[in-house]
Amino acid sequence: MATRALTRRGALALLGAAGATLGAGCSESNGRGASRIDTAWHRADLVDNLLPRWLAHAPLSAGGFQLSFDRRWQPQPQPELELTGQSRLVFAFAAGHEITQDARHLDLARRGADFLLAHFRDPVHGGFFHTVAPDGSLRAGIKRAYGHAFALLALAELYRVGRDARHREAALHAWRDIQAGFFDAAGGLVNECNRDFRPLPGGRTQNPVMHMFEALLLLHEATGDKAALAGARQLGDFAAYKLLQGQAEAQGGGARIPEWYDGAWQPLPTREAGGYIDLGHQFEWSHLMTSGVAVSPVYPQVAERVLTYALATGYDEIDGGCGQRAFPDGAKADPSKGWWQQAECLHAMLVAAQATGRNDLWRRYEQTLGLVKAELVDAEQGGWRAAVALPCKSGHCRDEQPDPYHMTRLHQTALRLAGALPAARPAAA
């Protein structure tokens, strides 16, 4: 426990040093001592709003989860169970147990993991299938790096919370399969493979790289495994030294990580060619790189640069929150506000404000929190509104319930930074 606490303090101190230059036009600070995290809301939204509804509606008789609901929590047709969504609910229920100490959450997380390992895991070639039917029979045997990142995240979190050695071994085994099957010659990840891990043709995207980095940070935290630490360093360095693009001061400064690349990891150059910068992912990279300080002291500096870019390019200083996309050729950014981007924007503001104590970042945290409370939390039906472009009254919200992964990560971080989670157990040797 002492080692982990020192690591966290080191991360905050390093980000504080890096953050001294972040957003140079707004440099007011109140020091790092005073936290303004709305702990009560973060806990209530997860414990009273989100988790009870998923607990009540998600379990299926065979062991998997129903993820497709309309806004009123009526189940919608779901002929396939997809690896990403199933893994995200395992993660959410495991994290929910740590926060609530309600055994029902841990029981469901274990049940979901049992289904995952029994039906999604390929007994011949390793790794996980993309989709299965609700009864567990195979539907699509292709393998996607994005889904594997979330399977790894789920197993690592379940082991961290539940301490069942089966989940530790399953997570480490999954990482070995990922290493053998998904890495390309450049050091990034192939998006999609056949069942035997032969890469399928197509471009590259940063998204599985980001979430695999996230999963490996958690796997190392949970297990202390040196291979997980080395993997996190490999992917973190790939993002920092290969994908990161510095921006001139005239363009707002900072640095960005584009979304789509060709097969040689060259970013798609124009909007017409499919190139863009996902602003939600810039905020996501910012808080993930901050948490990666134990892997490399460079990462908080990357976090600061990416956050500088995201704030200058995509943050709404009038109403809070962020837009969806910017474009590499200078085309006008898309200011429309989707639901998950607001969760990641709020998450990044929370981490950076707590790390630096700067009032301008706390102001943005509070401003974006107000937007989320007013526009995204569904006071009538529960859950969050599936906004494509806020406000929902303009008709740009889908009639569905978004899965709770982004919200769970946000609330978990808030409660951890506020000291409102149970003391962590040390990683297993």
GUMAR-416158 format. One line per 2 residues: their letters; for each residue x, y, z of C-alpha. Coordinates in Angstrom, 2 decimals. Example, Ala and Ser with C-alpha at 12.3 -4.5 7.8 and 13.67 -1.06 7.14 Angstrom:
2
AS> 12.30,-4.50,7.80 | 13.67,-1.06,7.14
This chain:
429
MA> 0.00,0.00,0.00 | 2.81,2.40,0.83
TR> 4.46,1.86,-2.55 | 1.27,2.62,-4.42
AL> 0.65,5.80,-2.41 | 4.13,7.06,-3.18
TR> 3.65,6.30,-6.86 | 0.44,8.32,-6.93
RG> 2.07,11.26,-5.12 | 4.96,11.07,-7.56
AL> 2.55,11.19,-10.46 | 0.78,14.22,-9.10
AL> 4.03,16.00,-8.36 | 5.38,15.35,-11.83
LG> 2.19,16.43,-13.54 | 2.18,19.52,-11.34
AA> 5.62,20.43,-12.61 | 4.64,19.77,-16.20
GA> 1.35,21.59,-15.76 | 3.05,24.84,-14.85
TL> 3.07,25.72,-18.54 | -0.30,24.19,-19.49
GA> -2.67,26.78,-20.87 | -0.26,29.64,-20.30
GC> -3.01,32.20,-20.79 | -4.84,30.93,-17.69
SE> -2.22,30.39,-15.04 | -4.06,31.16,-11.81
SN> -3.45,28.51,-9.14 | -4.62,27.81,-5.62
GR> -1.97,25.17,-4.91 | -2.50,21.44,-4.91
GA> -3.92,21.16,-1.41 | -7.58,22.04,-1.90
SR> -9.66,19.44,-3.72 | -12.96,20.47,-5.25
ID> -14.02,17.00,-6.37 | -17.77,16.53,-6.04
TA> -17.33,13.20,-4.28 | -20.98,12.81,-3.31
WH> -22.18,13.19,-6.90 | -19.57,10.86,-8.37
RA> -20.53,8.17,-5.87 | -24.28,8.69,-6.21
DL> -24.28,8.62,-10.01 | -22.48,5.29,-10.03
VD> -23.98,3.64,-6.94 | -27.56,4.92,-7.12
NL> -28.10,5.69,-10.81 | -26.01,3.44,-13.04
LP> -25.05,0.21,-11.29 | -28.50,-0.73,-9.89
RW> -30.07,-0.60,-13.34 | -27.36,-2.63,-15.03
LA> -27.47,-5.07,-12.12 | -31.21,-5.49,-12.58
HA> -31.40,-5.65,-16.37 | -28.11,-6.93,-17.82
PL> -27.73,-10.60,-16.68 | -28.72,-13.28,-19.20
SA> -29.55,-16.84,-18.24 | -26.53,-18.37,-19.99
GG> -24.08,-16.07,-18.21 | -23.50,-13.22,-20.65
FQ> -24.98,-9.73,-20.54 | -27.72,-7.86,-22.35
LS> -26.31,-4.51,-23.41 | -28.92,-3.27,-25.87
FD> -31.71,-1.30,-24.16 | -33.88,1.60,-25.16
RR> -33.95,4.64,-22.92 | -36.73,3.05,-20.79
WQ> -34.56,-0.02,-20.14 | -36.61,-2.24,-22.41
PQ> -34.32,-4.88,-23.98 | -33.77,-4.60,-27.72
PQ> -32.87,-7.40,-30.13 | -29.34,-8.63,-29.47
PE> -28.57,-11.63,-31.68 | -24.85,-11.47,-30.87
LE> -22.74,-10.78,-27.81 | -19.67,-8.74,-28.70
LT> -16.37,-9.02,-26.82 | -15.97,-5.31,-26.09
GQ> -19.37,-4.75,-24.49 | -19.29,-7.99,-22.47
SR> -15.84,-7.12,-21.14 | -16.84,-3.57,-20.26
LV> -19.65,-4.83,-18.04 | -17.34,-7.30,-16.29
FA> -15.06,-4.34,-15.59 | -17.92,-2.12,-14.38
FA> -19.31,-4.73,-12.00 | -15.85,-5.51,-10.59
AG> -15.14,-1.81,-10.02 | -18.63,-1.43,-8.57
HE> -17.91,-4.07,-5.95 | -14.85,-2.20,-4.75
IT> -16.91,0.98,-4.41 | -20.09,-0.50,-2.91
QD> -18.77,-3.65,-1.20 | -21.96,-5.26,-2.51
AR> -21.21,-8.92,-3.25 | -23.80,-8.98,-6.04
HL> -21.49,-6.90,-8.22 | -18.54,-9.22,-7.72
DL> -20.72,-12.27,-8.32 | -21.92,-10.84,-11.64
AR> -18.40,-9.83,-12.67 | -17.19,-13.37,-12.00
RG> -20.16,-14.86,-13.82 | -19.49,-12.64,-16.83
AD> -15.80,-13.54,-16.79 | -16.65,-17.25,-16.64
FL> -18.82,-16.79,-19.75 | -16.05,-14.83,-21.45
LA> -13.43,-17.50,-20.76 | -15.72,-20.41,-21.61
HF> -17.18,-19.09,-24.87 | -15.12,-16.18,-26.24
RD> -11.65,-17.64,-25.64 | -10.26,-19.60,-28.59
PV> -9.03,-22.99,-27.32 | -7.03,-23.61,-30.49
HG> -5.21,-20.40,-31.42 | -5.61,-18.37,-28.22
GF> -7.10,-14.92,-27.87 | -10.80,-14.11,-27.99
FH> -13.44,-14.35,-30.69 | -15.22,-11.18,-31.77
TV> -18.82,-12.35,-31.24 | -20.78,-15.30,-29.91
AP> -24.51,-16.02,-29.75 | -26.36,-15.55,-26.43
DG> -26.04,-19.30,-25.81 | -22.25,-19.07,-26.26
SL> -21.99,-20.61,-29.72 | -19.51,-18.99,-32.07
RA> -20.73,-16.29,-34.46 | -17.61,-14.41,-35.70
GI> -14.18,-15.95,-35.25 | -12.19,-12.89,-36.29
KR> -10.11,-11.20,-33.60 | -9.94,-7.48,-32.94
AY> -7.29,-5.72,-30.88 | -9.84,-3.24,-29.51
GH> -11.97,-5.99,-27.97 | -8.89,-7.76,-26.60
AF> -7.86,-4.57,-24.80 | -11.16,-4.56,-22.92
AL> -11.02,-8.29,-22.18 | -7.59,-7.70,-20.65
LA> -8.86,-4.68,-18.73 | -11.80,-6.67,-17.35
LA> -9.71,-9.63,-16.22 | -7.09,-7.37,-14.63
EL> -9.72,-5.38,-12.73 | -11.52,-8.52,-11.61
YR> -8.28,-9.95,-10.25 | -7.37,-6.65,-8.59
VG> -10.72,-6.53,-6.78 | -11.56,-10.20,-6.30
RD> -8.06,-11.76,-5.97 | -9.00,-15.03,-7.63
AR> -5.80,-16.55,-9.03 | -7.75,-17.90,-12.03
HR> -8.36,-14.36,-13.26 | -4.72,-13.39,-12.75
EA> -3.58,-16.31,-14.88 | -6.27,-15.65,-17.50
AL> -5.19,-12.02,-17.77 | -1.50,-12.86,-18.10
HA> -2.30,-15.59,-20.63 | -4.39,-13.11,-22.64
WR> -1.50,-10.66,-22.68 | 0.85,-13.34,-24.02
DI> -1.63,-14.10,-26.81 | -1.97,-10.39,-27.62
QA> 1.80,-9.96,-27.76 | 2.16,-12.89,-30.12
GF> -0.81,-12.06,-32.32 | -1.44,-8.34,-32.68
FD> 1.85,-6.41,-32.74 | 3.14,-5.25,-36.11
AA> 6.67,-4.47,-37.26 | 6.37,-0.79,-36.31
GG> 5.49,-1.59,-32.69 | 1.78,-0.76,-32.94
LV> -1.23,-3.04,-33.06 | -2.95,-4.59,-36.06
NE> -6.66,-3.78,-35.90 | -8.09,-7.11,-36.98
CN> -6.91,-10.66,-37.59 | -8.27,-13.97,-38.77
RD> -8.85,-16.68,-36.18 | -5.22,-17.84,-36.46
FR> -3.96,-14.24,-36.05 | -3.13,-13.65,-39.70
PL> -3.56,-9.86,-40.06 | -6.46,-8.70,-42.20
PG> -5.78,-5.86,-44.67 | -6.59,-2.31,-43.68
GR> -5.27,0.80,-42.03 | -4.36,1.40,-38.41
TQ> -5.99,3.37,-35.60 | -4.67,4.63,-32.30
NP> -7.77,3.47,-30.37 | -6.70,-0.12,-29.53
VM> -3.21,1.17,-28.72 | -4.69,3.58,-26.17
HM> -6.95,1.01,-24.51 | -4.26,-1.68,-24.48
FE> -1.99,0.82,-22.72 | -4.81,1.42,-20.23
AL> -5.29,-2.33,-19.68 | -1.57,-2.96,-19.20
LL> -1.28,-0.19,-16.61 | -4.06,-1.89,-14.67
LH> -2.60,-5.37,-15.18 | 0.73,-4.23,-13.78
EA> -0.98,-2.46,-10.88 | -2.94,-5.61,-10.05
TG> -0.21,-8.21,-10.50 | 3.17,-6.49,-10.44
DK> 3.98,-8.44,-13.60 | 7.14,-7.18,-15.32
AA> 5.94,-8.22,-18.79 | 2.83,-6.06,-18.33
LA> 5.05,-3.14,-17.33 | 7.25,-3.66,-20.39
GA> 4.18,-3.83,-22.62 | 2.81,-0.60,-21.19
RQ> 6.19,1.04,-21.84 | 6.26,-0.26,-25.42
LG> 2.82,1.11,-26.26 | 3.26,4.32,-24.28
DF> 6.51,5.04,-26.08 | 4.90,4.18,-29.42
AA> 2.25,6.81,-28.75 | 4.71,9.38,-27.37
YK> 7.46,9.02,-29.96 | 5.67,7.72,-33.07
LL> 2.07,8.99,-33.02 | 2.35,12.31,-31.15
QG> 2.39,15.40,-33.38 | 3.67,18.67,-31.93
QA> 1.74,21.82,-32.83 | 3.05,25.31,-33.49
EA> 2.09,28.07,-31.08 | 0.09,29.72,-33.86
QG> -2.05,26.55,-33.96 | -2.67,26.60,-30.22
GG> 0.47,24.75,-29.11 | 0.56,21.41,-27.43
AR> 0.48,18.12,-29.30 | -2.11,15.73,-30.68
IP> -2.53,12.06,-31.52 | -4.42,11.52,-34.82
EW> -7.05,8.81,-35.07 | -6.47,6.95,-38.36
YD> -3.30,5.87,-40.23 | -2.31,3.84,-43.25
GA> -0.66,0.43,-42.86 | 2.73,2.06,-42.25
WQ> 1.35,4.29,-39.45 | 1.36,7.45,-41.52
PL> -1.62,9.59,-40.43 | -4.35,10.14,-43.00
PT> -3.63,13.70,-44.16 | -7.02,15.28,-44.84
RE> -10.66,15.17,-43.85 | -11.53,13.90,-47.31
AG> -9.06,11.03,-46.90 | -10.63,10.05,-43.58
GY> -8.13,11.79,-41.32 | -9.27,13.41,-38.09
ID> -8.33,13.96,-34.45 | -10.86,12.60,-31.98
LG> -11.05,15.20,-29.23 | -12.49,12.81,-26.67
HQ> -9.48,10.58,-27.19 | -7.10,13.50,-26.62
FE> -8.66,14.03,-23.19 | -8.53,10.26,-22.61
WS> -4.84,10.07,-23.51 | -4.20,12.97,-21.16
HL> -5.45,11.25,-18.03 | -4.04,7.85,-19.05
MT> -0.57,9.28,-19.66 | -0.73,10.98,-16.27
SG> -1.44,7.64,-14.61 | 1.50,6.12,-16.50
VA> 4.17,8.08,-14.65 | 5.40,4.92,-12.91
VS> 6.16,3.55,-16.38 | 7.99,6.61,-17.69
PV> 8.52,10.13,-16.29 | 8.02,11.44,-19.83
YP> 4.34,10.50,-19.90 | 3.02,13.32,-17.69
QV> 4.72,15.76,-20.06 | 2.90,14.10,-22.96
AE> -0.32,14.38,-20.93 | 0.23,18.11,-20.48
RV> 0.89,18.71,-24.18 | -2.11,16.70,-25.34
LT> -4.37,18.46,-22.84 | -3.09,21.84,-24.03
YA> -4.05,20.93,-27.59 | -7.44,19.53,-26.60
LA> -8.36,22.61,-24.58 | -7.25,25.02,-27.28
TG> -8.94,23.10,-30.09 | -12.04,21.53,-28.63
YD> -13.06,22.90,-25.24 | -16.22,25.02,-25.02
EI> -15.31,27.88,-22.69 | -18.90,29.16,-22.64
DG> -20.91,26.06,-21.74 | -18.22,23.53,-20.82
GC> -17.48,20.18,-22.41 | -15.78,19.42,-25.69
GQ> -16.51,18.90,-29.34 | -16.02,15.66,-31.25
RA> -13.40,16.12,-33.94 | -10.69,18.33,-35.35
FP> -9.09,17.82,-38.74 | -5.42,17.68,-39.81
DG> -5.80,20.00,-42.79 | -7.27,22.90,-40.83
AK> -10.92,22.25,-41.69 | -13.34,23.64,-39.12
AD> -13.59,21.44,-36.03 | -16.85,19.62,-35.28
PS> -18.19,21.21,-32.05 | -21.04,18.73,-31.51
KG> -20.96,17.11,-28.07 | -21.33,13.36,-27.77
WW> -21.98,11.68,-24.44 | -18.75,9.71,-24.01
QQ> -16.55,12.64,-25.05 | -18.03,14.66,-22.18
AE> -17.23,11.85,-19.75 | -13.60,11.80,-20.93
CL> -13.33,15.59,-20.92 | -14.60,15.66,-17.33
HA> -12.21,12.84,-16.40 | -9.22,14.74,-17.80
ML> -10.23,17.99,-16.10 | -10.57,16.15,-12.80
VA> -7.14,14.52,-13.02 | -5.30,17.62,-14.21
AQ> -7.03,19.95,-11.73 | -6.33,17.65,-8.80
AT> -2.73,17.25,-9.92 | -1.95,20.95,-10.36
GR> -4.47,22.69,-8.11 | -5.03,25.30,-10.82
ND> -8.23,27.27,-10.58 | -8.73,27.45,-14.36
LW> -8.80,23.65,-14.53 | -11.09,23.38,-11.51
RR> -13.36,25.90,-13.20 | -13.52,23.70,-16.31
YE> -14.13,20.61,-14.17 | -17.03,22.32,-12.43
QT> -18.36,23.79,-15.68 | -18.29,20.45,-17.48
LG> -19.73,18.69,-14.44 | -22.67,21.08,-14.61
LV> -23.15,20.23,-18.28 | -23.08,16.49,-17.55
KA> -25.55,16.78,-14.68 | -27.97,18.95,-16.67
EL> -27.79,17.26,-20.07 | -26.53,13.68,-19.77
VD> -27.74,12.16,-16.51 | -31.23,10.87,-17.27
AE> -33.31,11.94,-14.27 | -36.47,10.44,-15.77
QG> -35.37,6.94,-16.80 | -32.02,6.51,-15.09
GW> -28.67,5.98,-16.74 | -27.18,8.53,-19.15
RA> -28.60,10.01,-22.32 | -26.99,8.65,-25.50
AV> -26.22,12.06,-26.94 | -24.66,12.41,-30.37
AL> -24.85,16.20,-30.18 | -26.13,18.01,-27.11
PC> -28.64,19.28,-26.17 | -30.98,16.30,-26.31
KS> -33.98,18.59,-26.79 | -32.69,19.30,-30.30
GH> -33.36,15.65,-31.18 | -29.75,14.43,-31.32
CR> -29.97,11.76,-28.63 | -30.46,8.10,-29.51
DE> -33.16,6.03,-27.84 | -30.72,3.74,-26.11
QP> -28.70,3.28,-22.95 | -24.93,3.67,-23.36
DP> -22.87,1.09,-21.48 | -21.33,2.32,-18.21
YH> -17.60,1.89,-18.94 | -16.70,5.57,-19.43
MT> -18.77,6.66,-16.44 | -17.38,3.93,-14.19
RL> -13.79,4.89,-14.98 | -14.60,8.55,-14.36
HQ> -16.27,7.92,-11.00 | -13.64,5.42,-9.91
TA> -10.89,7.97,-10.53 | -12.81,10.71,-8.72
LR> -13.39,8.56,-5.65 | -9.80,7.32,-5.65
LA> -8.35,10.83,-5.85 | -10.73,11.98,-3.11
GA> -9.59,9.14,-0.85 | -13.10,7.65,-0.81
LP> -12.21,4.09,-1.88 | -11.12,1.23,0.39
AA> -7.38,0.92,0.84 | -5.79,-1.00,-2.02
RP> -4.10,-4.33,-1.50 | -0.51,-4.64,-2.74
AA> 0.06,-6.26,-6.11 | 0.70,-9.97,-6.11
A> 4.24,-11.07,-6.79
